[in-house]
């Protein structure tokens, strides 16, 4: 969903050009990694921001139902809204009806929210910072999980 689903205005295509020996490639749709992420977030907020059961971070959606029936109802609503706004989801990347999901570095389940084990392991294995840049990186990593 999201990237590649949004058509770029003709005037916005030229900055996405990639030059190859055999010619130039210009994106007609929003590619991943483009500095327009804040605008894309705004588009997603306008599309789905009025739903209190749906969390949106760029092209990651999380729907939090209290029952299976509610999940089905919420999925219908969200899919219709995405369709109405010309957005699609990638079925292979989607998990529908899951009891636990990994989302933005956390595992969210019926038991609550916890940091992903791989992220905690990475923090525990990190070598002590040797310079200011490494220290900032370390502080950023541990601060991300400070409230869990």
C-alpha positions in Angstrom: 0.0 0.0 0.0 1.1 3.5 -0.4 4.3 4.0 -2.3 4.0 3.2 -6.0 0.2 3.5 -5.6 0.3 7.3 -5.7 0.6 8.8 -9.1 3.1 11.7 -9.2 2.2 15.0 -10.9 4.0 15.4 -14.2 5.8 18.4 -12.7 7.1 16.2 -9.8 8.5 13.4 -11.9 11.7 15.0 -13.2 13.4 15.0 -9.8 13.0 11.3 -9.5 15.0 10.7 -12.8 17.7 8.0 -12.8 20.2 8.1 -15.6 21.5 4.8 -17.1 23.9 4.3 -19.9 21.0 3.2 -22.1 18.7 6.1 -21.2 16.8 7.9 -18.4 14.1 6.4 -16.1 11.6 8.7 -14.6 9.1 7.5 -11.9 5.4 8.1 -12.7 4.5 6.9 -9.2 5.8 7.8 -5.8 8.9 5.6 -5.1 10.0 4.5 -1.7 12.7 6.6 0.0 11.6 9.9 -1.6 11.9 12.9 0.7 8.1 13.4 0.4 7.5 11.0 3.3 5.9 13.8 5.4 3.5 14.6 2.6 2.7 10.9 2.2 2.0 10.7 5.9 -0.4 13.7 5.6 -2.2 11.9 2.7 -2.6 8.8 4.9 -3.8 10.9 7.8 -6.4 12.5 5.7 -7.5 9.1 4.3 -7.6 7.2 7.6 -7.0 9.6 10.4 -10.6 9.8 11.6 -10.6 6.1 12.6 -9.7 5.6 16.2 -9.1 1.8 15.5 -6.5 2.4 12.9 -2.9 3.5 13.4 -1.0 4.8 10.4 2.7 5.3 10.1 3.7 6.1 6.5 2.7 2.9 4.6 2.2 0.8 7.7 -1.3 0.3 9.0 -2.4 -1.3 12.2 -6.0 -2.1 12.9 -6.8 -2.8 16.6 -10.1 -4.6 17.0 -11.6 -6.0 20.2 -13.1 -9.0 18.5 -12.9 -10.9 15.2 -16.3 -9.6 14.1 -15.1 -6.0 14.7 -11.9 -6.8 12.8 -13.8 -7.9 9.8 -16.0 -4.7 10.0 -12.9 -2.5 10.4 -11.2 -4.2 7.5 -14.1 -3.5 5.2 -14.2 0.1 6.2 -10.5 0.6 5.8 -10.3 -1.2 2.5 -13.2 0.8 1.1 -11.5 4.1 2.2 -8.2 3.0 0.6 -10.0 2.1 -2.6 -11.9 5.4 -2.6 -8.6 7.2 -2.3 -6.8 5.2 -5.0 -4.6 3.3 -2.6 -4.1 -0.5 -2.5 -2.5 -2.9 0.0 0.0 -5.6 -0.9 -1.6 -8.9 0.1 1.7 -10.7 0.6 2.9 -8.0 3.0 -0.4 -7.9 4.9 -1.4 -9.9 8.0 -5.1 -10.0 8.4 -6.7 -11.5 11.6 -3.3 -12.0 13.3 -3.3 -12.3 17.1 0.2 -10.7 17.3 2.0 -8.4 14.9 5.4 -6.7 14.7 4.9 -3.0 14.2 7.5 -0.3 14.3 9.9 -2.4 16.4 7.3 -3.7 18.9 5.3 -6.9 19.2 1.6 -6.0 19.8 -0.6 -8.8 21.0 -3.5 -9.5 23.3 -0.9 -9.6 26.1 0.2 -6.1 25.5 3.1 -4.3 23.8 6.7 -5.4 24.1 9.9 -4.6 22.3 11.0 -7.1 19.6 13.5 -9.6 21.0 15.8 -9.0 18.0 16.0 -5.2 18.8 16.6 -5.9 22.5 19.3 -8.4 21.7 21.0 -5.8 19.3 21.0 -3.3 22.1 22.5 -5.8 24.6 25.2 -6.8 22.1 26.3 -3.3 21.1 29.9 -2.4 21.8 30.4 0.7 24.0 30.2 3.9 22.0 33.7 5.3 21.1 32.7 8.7 19.8 29.9 11.2 19.9 28.2 9.9 16.8 28.1 6.3 18.2 26.9 7.7 21.5 24.0 9.5 19.8 23.1 6.4 17.9 23.1 4.3 21.1 21.0 6.9 23.1 18.5 7.0 20.2 18.2 3.2 20.2 17.6 2.9 24.0 15.4 5.9 24.2 13.0 4.4 21.6 12.2 1.7 24.2 12.5 3.7 27.4 8.7 3.6 28.2 8.3 -0.2 27.7 
